[in-house]
């Protein structure tokens, strides 16, 4: 029986013996700080053979460990008159006997954390038994030092602290398991003298008495023990094979953080002990994939996303890219099908861009392996996209080296969709169609070169679509997976071209936004009047007139001089060094547009007021399912966003009328 050493209620009893009435067994009263004096009576039974914490208390106080269970949880002779009873029968009998002797004060329900078999759910009883252990301290020290010395680098580095704590406080490792399948422990027991023999090869006779009747240990090794030698056992160890020479140590291990101790730490210990070197240079510990609300996926909750199902639905490339794009270090992934669907659109974008490029080559066999001369890149858009490709290549390589897969994925997504497709291919269309013959060869070479490099950069994330498209590119090509990974080309860097195209994007985006806000039909060709406030601005507009007209849907771009009257009834865009005017006559009936906006604004206000009232209703919030309440909240956000757009549009049109 144990009490807390500072519990005044029991101080006089410490060191004395009590009598266990059911068995008439004498048991000592001990004082130990593991006891919580405020919990229950503050006096707790100690059963060293059947509780892990009690076992530690017993070691500290030299208590006897009495094992009352056999392997089937039937009580043994140590249980006295209860021997032979099943545990559940024995518990009922103990209650009955205590009542009979008038020793039972009360019965009450109490919740316990009870271990159960993961298959059949049978309650597992802790029981002292003979097991095999590995003395871990001599192995853990070198494994801990290897990480501290950066011979093995954990990514993210935040896991080093956890690894340090585990390896510092590690206990001897129980490696024996009583299961049917596994590596048998290489130990034999002599039936004559009980000598235990551990050997690499099966012994013929007992080295102590010479008896030849030996029984091999029936226990098998812990699965994690077998897994711990995986990095070298798979390469032919203990033989010195060519594979072992080449591939040990390996470069990177990628695994989940929750088996850092069970697997990674043990591979480190075994590798250093048997091979004299760490098993891998880097360990990338990825996070858990949770549902969209951040909850752990489980079949009972019904929130499991089956990878096979979603790969069939959205394609493997989309699933892979989604996981990479959300794999921020140290942060769990909240996965929703909508996100996977979004990246399936990206796969389609890559496919369609490749089709467009291939359609605009002269012939299917025209590889254009030789770059046009420097003079051929007369348009800054070619120089800009090559310079941006260079920067993205460097960023992706750096991110992959640092295991920042999300950064690499997002860089590629932004570049390919929003720069190469949205801007460069649009800028190159006149040249590719033959409308600008002087740019024709340069544009064809650049579109193909950027596509080539992009497919190789994307290949680790999207192996299937990139491999397929790669074989459609002109020229003799092997497999993309063995082609060189792109590196930067110093000659492609062009800060000036980047500045010019960035300014083009600013002007074009401003005109597009104004058209949208005012309500000009997307297909309408508009008139634009520009007022440059400097010579540089005038030169820029003059040199990029074709690009601006092509991308912004402009029919005519004319210029005002400083001091000339600004046009009336025109939308105005003010940029850093340029003012842009869009005459609205013939494109927009401002008064009619304002009437429509006012009508729509009133309708939205009514819907918003109605929804907000519903959300202020306590009964609705309390009784309605959470998903219904959330839908109403989402409606409020949508209405508010629409209203802001309507008000902004109305203010723009009213400002034009006042001018």
Protein Blocks (a to p, Z undefined) as FASTA:
>chain_A
ZZdfklmklmmmgopacddfklopacdddddfkbcfkgojlpacddfklcfklmmmmmmn
opacddfbdfkopacfknommgoiafklmmmmmmmmmmmnopafbdcdddddddddfklo
pacdddddddddddfklmmmmmmmmmmnomaccddfklmmmmmmmmmmpccddfbdcdfb
dcdddbdddfklopacddfbdcfbdfklopabdcddfbdcdfklmmmmmmmmmnopabdc
fklmmmpccfbdcddfklmmmmmmmmmmmmmmmnopafbfbdcdddddddfkopacdfkl
opaccfklmmmmnopklmmmmmmmmmcghiacdddfklmmmmmmmmmmmmmmmmmmmmmp
mblklnolaccdfklmmbfklmmmmmmmmmmmmmmmmmmmnopaklmmmmmmmmmmmmmm
mmmmmmmmmmmnopammlmmmmmmmmmmmmmmmmmmmmmmmmmlmmmmmmmpgcjdddfk
lgccddddfklpcfklmmmmmmmmmmmmmmmmmmmmnopafklccddddddfbfklmmmm
mmmmmmmmmmnopabdcdddehiacdehiacdddfkbccdddfehkacfklmmmmmmmmm
mmmmmmmmmmmmmmmpmklmmmpcfklmmmmmmmmmmmmmmmmmmmmmmmmmmmmmmZZ
